[in-house]
Amino acid sequence: MNITCKGCGAEYKLSYTRTIMRDKDRIHCECGHVIHSWNESKIWDAEPIRKQDSPLDGNG
């Protein structure tokens, strides 16, 4: 499953591992926004696909 950060537009590929115990946590984007939160028998992980270009990257 792919997800886009609502804060900066960066894209992430989400994957999970099933567990026996319930886990409650969240994943933050590099910009600080929460991109996914859960409260279930899974542990989620986010792999960056594409970072949003920064307007302050020195190319403008």
MIDREN-766109 format. One record per residue: x, y, z of N, C-alpha, C in turn. Coordinates in nm, 3 decimals. Example, Ala and Ser with C-alpha at 12.3 -4.5 7.8 and 13.67 -1.06 7.14 Angstrom:
<lumtors>
lumtor nX: 1.319 | nY: -0.569 | nZ: 0.780 | caX: 1.230 | caY: -0.450 | caZ: 0.780 | cX: 1.320 | cY: -0.330 | cZ: 0.780 $
lumtor nX: 1.285 | nY: -0.225 | nZ: 0.708 | caX: 1.367 | caY: -0.106 | caZ: 0.714 | cX: 1.290 | cY: 0.003 | cZ: 0.787 $
</lumtors>
This chain:
<lumtors>
lumtor nX: 0.086 | nY: -0.118 | nZ: 0.000 | caX: 0.000 | caY: 0.000 | caZ: 0.000 | cX: 0.090 | cY: 0.124 | cZ: 0.000 $
lumtor nX: 0.061 | nY: 0.218 | nZ: -0.087 | caX: 0.136 | caY: 0.343 | caZ: -0.093 | cX: 0.055 | cY: 0.454 | cZ: -0.027 $
lumtor nX: 0.127 | nY: 0.549 | nZ: 0.032 | caX: 0.062 | caY: 0.661 | caZ: 0.100 | cX: 0.143 | cY: 0.787 | cZ: 0.075 $
lumtor nX: 0.075 | nY: 0.900 | nZ: 0.068 | caX: 0.139 | caY: 1.030 | caZ: 0.046 | cX: 0.122 | cY: 1.115 | cZ: 0.171 $
lumtor nX: 0.229 | nY: 1.178 | nZ: 0.215 | caX: 0.225 | caY: 1.267 | caZ: 0.332 | cX: 0.142 | cY: 1.390 | cZ: 0.297 $
lumtor nX: 0.047 | nY: 1.421 | nZ: 0.381 | caX: -0.038 | caY: 1.539 | caZ: 0.359 | cX: 0.037 | cY: 1.669 | cZ: 0.391 $
lumtor nX: 0.151 | nY: 1.657 | nZ: 0.460 | caX: 0.228 | caY: 1.775 | caZ: 0.496 | cX: 0.321 | cY: 1.823 | cZ: 0.387 $
lumtor nX: 0.393 | nY: 1.728 | nZ: 0.324 | caX: 0.494 | caY: 1.769 | caZ: 0.225 | cX: 0.482 | cY: 1.699 | cZ: 0.091 $
lumtor nX: 0.398 | nY: 1.596 | nZ: 0.081 | caX: 0.379 | caY: 1.528 | caZ: -0.047 | cX: 0.473 | cY: 1.411 | cZ: -0.071 $
lumtor nX: 0.560 | nY: 1.379 | nZ: 0.025 | caX: 0.649 | caY: 1.265 | caZ: 0.009 | cX: 0.567 | cY: 1.136 | cZ: 0.001 $
lumtor nX: 0.616 | nY: 1.039 | nZ: -0.077 | caX: 0.545 | caY: 0.913 | caZ: -0.094 | cX: 0.617 | cY: 0.801 | cZ: -0.022 $
lumtor nX: 0.539 | nY: 0.712 | nZ: 0.039 | caX: 0.592 | caY: 0.598 | caZ: 0.114 | cX: 0.520 | cY: 0.471 | cZ: 0.075 $
lumtor nX: 0.592 | nY: 0.360 | nZ: 0.079 | caX: 0.532 | caY: 0.229 | caZ: 0.062 | cX: 0.517 | cY: 0.169 | cZ: 0.202 $
lumtor nX: 0.393 | nY: 0.138 | nZ: 0.240 | caX: 0.365 | caY: 0.080 | caZ: 0.371 | cX: 0.359 | cY: -0.071 | cZ: 0.361 $
lumtor nX: 0.419 | nY: -0.138 | nZ: 0.459 | caX: 0.408 | caY: -0.283 | caZ: 0.470 | cX: 0.392 | cY: -0.315 | cZ: 0.618 $
lumtor nX: 0.348 | nY: -0.436 | nZ: 0.647 | caX: 0.326 | caY: -0.472 | caZ: 0.787 | cX: 0.366 | cY: -0.616 | cZ: 0.814 $
lumtor nX: 0.386 | nY: -0.644 | nZ: 0.942 | caX: 0.411 | caY: -0.777 | caZ: 0.992 | cX: 0.302 | cY: -0.808 | cZ: 1.093 $
lumtor nX: 0.237 | nY: -0.922 | nZ: 1.079 | caX: 0.135 | caY: -0.962 | caZ: 1.175 | cX: 0.202 | cY: -1.007 | cZ: 1.305 $
lumtor nX: 0.139 | nY: -0.973 | nZ: 1.416 | caX: 0.190 | caY: -1.013 | caZ: 1.547 | cX: 0.077 | cY: -1.078 | cZ: 1.628 $
lumtor nX: 0.114 | nY: -1.143 | nZ: 1.736 | caX: 0.015 | caY: -1.202 | caZ: 1.826 | cX: -0.045 | cY: -1.095 | cZ: 1.916 $
lumtor nX: 0.039 | nY: -1.003 | nZ: 1.958 | caX: -0.004 | caY: -0.897 | caZ: 2.049 | cX: -0.050 | cY: -0.774 | cZ: 1.971 $
lumtor nX: -0.143 | nY: -0.701 | nZ: 2.028 | caX: -0.189 | caY: -0.576 | caZ: 1.970 | cX: -0.079 | cY: -0.471 | cZ: 1.987 $
lumtor nX: -0.060 | nY: -0.389 | nZ: 1.885 | caX: 0.040 | caY: -0.282 | caZ: 1.887 | cX: -0.030 | cY: -0.151 | cZ: 1.854 $
lumtor nX: 0.005 | nY: -0.047 | nZ: 1.927 | caX: -0.050 | caY: 0.087 | caZ: 1.902 | cX: 0.069 | cY: 0.180 | cZ: 1.881 $
lumtor nX: 0.077 | nY: 0.239 | nZ: 1.763 | caX: 0.191 | caY: 0.325 | caZ: 1.732 | cX: 0.156 | cY: 0.411 | cZ: 1.612 $
lumtor nX: 0.253 | nY: 0.487 | nZ: 1.564 | caX: 0.235 | caY: 0.570 | caZ: 1.445 | cX: 0.369 | cY: 0.589 | cZ: 1.376 $
lumtor nX: 0.362 | nY: 0.623 | nZ: 1.248 | caX: 0.481 | caY: 0.651 | caZ: 1.168 | cX: 0.476 | cY: 0.796 | cZ: 1.127 $
lumtor nX: 0.589 | nY: 0.866 | nZ: 1.146 | caX: 0.598 | caY: 1.007 | caZ: 1.108 | cX: 0.682 | cY: 1.022 | cZ: 0.981 $
lumtor nX: 0.642 | nY: 1.115 | nZ: 0.898 | caX: 0.720 | caY: 1.155 | caZ: 0.782 | cX: 0.842 | cY: 1.233 | cZ: 0.831 $
lumtor nX: 0.940 | nY: 1.251 | nZ: 0.745 | caX: 1.057 | caY: 1.331 | caZ: 0.780 | cX: 1.019 | cY: 1.476 | cZ: 0.812 $
lumtor nX: 0.906 | nY: 1.524 | nZ: 0.758 | caX: 0.863 | caY: 1.661 | caZ: 0.785 | cX: 0.792 | cY: 1.673 | cZ: 0.920 $
lumtor nX: 0.762 | nY: 1.557 | nZ: 0.983 | caX: 0.700 | caY: 1.559 | caZ: 1.116 | cX: 0.554 | cY: 1.519 | cZ: 1.119 $
lumtor nX: 0.487 | nY: 1.515 | nZ: 1.006 | caX: 0.345 | caY: 1.477 | caZ: 1.003 | cX: 0.329 | cY: 1.326 | cZ: 1.022 $
lumtor nX: 0.220 | nY: 1.287 | nZ: 1.085 | caX: 0.187 | caY: 1.145 | caZ: 1.099 | cX: 0.134 | cY: 1.095 | cZ: 0.965 $
lumtor nX: 0.199 | nY: 0.992 | nZ: 0.911 | caX: 0.152 | caY: 0.938 | caZ: 0.783 | cX: 0.067 | cY: 0.813 | cZ: 0.802 $
lumtor nX: 0.082 | nY: 0.745 | nZ: 0.917 | caX: 0.000 | caY: 0.626 | caZ: 0.943 | cX: 0.001 | cY: 0.598 | cZ: 1.093 $
lumtor nX: -0.114 | nY: 0.564 | nZ: 1.146 | caX: -0.124 | caY: 0.522 | caZ: 1.286 | cX: -0.210 | cY: 0.396 | cZ: 1.291 $
lumtor nX: -0.189 | nY: 0.315 | nZ: 1.397 | caX: -0.262 | caY: 0.190 | caZ: 1.407 | cX: -0.280 | cY: 0.148 | cZ: 1.552 $
lumtor nX: -0.376 | nY: 0.058 | nZ: 1.571 | caX: -0.403 | caY: -0.005 | caZ: 1.698 | cX: -0.460 | cY: -0.143 | cZ: 1.665 $
lumtor nX: -0.371 | nY: -0.234 | nZ: 1.629 | caX: -0.411 | caY: -0.366 | caZ: 1.582 | cX: -0.297 | cY: -0.465 | cZ: 1.597 $
lumtor nX: -0.318 | nY: -0.587 | nZ: 1.553 | caX: -0.217 | caY: -0.693 | caZ: 1.565 | cX: -0.123 | cY: -0.692 | cZ: 1.444 $
lumtor nX: -0.072 | nY: -0.576 | nZ: 1.411 | caX: 0.024 | caY: -0.559 | caZ: 1.302 | cX: 0.127 | cY: -0.455 | cZ: 1.345 $
lumtor nX: 0.246 | nY: -0.468 | nZ: 1.292 | caX: 0.348 | caY: -0.365 | caZ: 1.308 | cX: 0.379 | cY: -0.313 | cZ: 1.167 $
lumtor nX: 0.355 | nY: -0.185 | nZ: 1.147 | caX: 0.371 | caY: -0.124 | caZ: 1.015 | cX: 0.510 | cY: -0.064 | cZ: 0.998 $
lumtor nX: 0.555 | nY: -0.057 | nZ: 0.873 | caX: 0.682 | caY: 0.003 | caZ: 0.837 | cX: 0.661 | cY: 0.085 | cZ: 0.710 $
lumtor nX: 0.733 | nY: 0.195 | nZ: 0.699 | caX: 0.721 | caY: 0.281 | caZ: 0.580 | cX: 0.857 | cY: 0.295 | cZ: 0.513 $
lumtor nX: 0.860 | nY: 0.267 | nZ: 0.385 | caX: 0.981 | caY: 0.281 | caZ: 0.305 | cX: 0.962 | cY: 0.400 | cZ: 0.211 $
lumtor nX: 1.052 | nY: 0.498 | nZ: 0.215 | caX: 1.037 | caY: 0.614 | caZ: 0.126 | cX: 1.045 | cY: 0.573 | cZ: -0.021 $
lumtor nX: 0.952 | nY: 0.626 | nZ: -0.100 | caX: 0.952 | caY: 0.603 | caZ: -0.245 | cX: 1.004 | cY: 0.728 | cZ: -0.314 $
lumtor nX: 0.950 | nY: 0.843 | nZ: -0.273 | caX: 0.990 | caY: 0.971 | caZ: -0.334 | cX: 0.974 | cY: 1.080 | cZ: -0.230 $
lumtor nX: 1.080 | nY: 1.159 | nZ: -0.217 | caX: 1.073 | caY: 1.275 | caZ: -0.127 | cX: 1.019 | cY: 1.394 | cZ: -0.206 $
lumtor nX: 0.943 | nY: 1.476 | nZ: -0.139 | caX: 0.893 | caY: 1.599 | caZ: -0.202 | cX: 1.009 | cY: 1.696 | cZ: -0.214 $
lumtor nX: 1.019 | nY: 1.764 | nZ: -0.328 | caX: 1.124 | caY: 1.863 | caZ: -0.348 | cX: 1.102 | cY: 1.980 | cZ: -0.254 $
lumtor nX: 1.208 | nY: 2.022 | nZ: -0.188 | caX: 1.201 | caY: 2.134 | caZ: -0.096 | cX: 1.216 | cY: 2.266 | cZ: -0.173 $
lumtor nX: 1.133 | nY: 2.366 | nZ: -0.141 | caX: 1.150 | caY: 2.495 | caZ: -0.208 | cX: 1.277 | cY: 2.567 | cZ: -0.165 $
lumtor nX: 1.343 | nY: 2.517 | nZ: -0.062 | caX: 1.466 | caY: 2.579 | caZ: -0.011 | cX: 1.588 | cY: 2.495 | cZ: -0.041 $
lumtor nX: 1.585 | nY: 2.418 | nZ: -0.150 | caX: 1.696 | caY: 2.327 | caZ: -0.179 | cX: 1.811 | cY: 2.394 | cZ: -0.254 $
lumtor nX: 1.803 | nY: 2.524 | nZ: -0.279 | caX: 1.912 | caY: 2.595 | caZ: -0.342 | cX: 1.906 | cY: 2.596 | cZ: -0.494 $
lumtor nX: 1.801 | nY: 2.539 | nZ: -0.551 | caX: 1.788 | caY: 2.536 | caZ: -0.697 | cX: 1.700 | cY: 2.649 | cZ: -0.750 $
lumtor nX: 1.665 | nY: 2.744 | nZ: -0.668 | caX: 1.571 | caY: 2.844 | caZ: -0.716 | cX: 1.626 | cY: 2.976 | cZ: -0.700 $
</lumtors>
